[in-house]
């Protein structure tokens, strides 16, 4: 009975198959490496009544790609016993496949259906393996996982690291994010930050989690820039050949 309950919690809270596999990292089924269309399709499958918004960036020659997105879910059918969820996503550019490299999730449990903080933490451990570092207070449990290039099991850490900011969640793979990744790629790797909050009775009220792949951002940014230069140069050549003559001066 305990095993089936834990498996159910893993599926409900975190999504995907239990137990992290090499290069398989997701939050509620939305995995690193997915395209924006795949993320939207998965989210609609999980939350068909929720709202979402995805933002596109554009090159000077007109090519667009999805840079980031966010979702919003409030269980309006139960206003007196409501569940809330928020997610954020950040994507690389066109040259590297326009793929998901960072995601976050905030879930506030329905007041009448609160799991224990210990069971939520156990579900996270079942999904991602033993954490790199963990800790708890009278009401909360937090943990972090840092995976290196082999991404088989999390490396052990003496203390958590600020690898994914709360206020500066990436807006996409821009120069600022790439420069930060260049400095912290080996330190942060693929990093998962998790906290479940509750009360002194042991019942959980909410959890927050964030996931980001910094291992590949520098090479992805270089691929994006190379692709952008080619597209802009092709547009420059086309414009030079097809532009109207200059006016009389």
Secondary structure, 3 states (H helix, E strand, C coil): CHHHHHHHHHHHHHCCCCCCECCECEECCEECCCEHHHHHHHHHHHCCCCEEEEEEEECCCCCEEEEEEEEEEECHHHCCCCCEEEEEEEECCCCCCCEEEEEEEEEECCCCCCCEHHHHHHHHHHHHCCCCEEEECCCCEEEEEEECCCCCCCECCCCCCCCCCCCCCCCCCCHHHHHHHHHHHHHHCEEEEEEEEECCCCEEEEEEEEEEECCCHHHHHHHHHHHHHHHHHHHHHHHHHHCCCCCCC
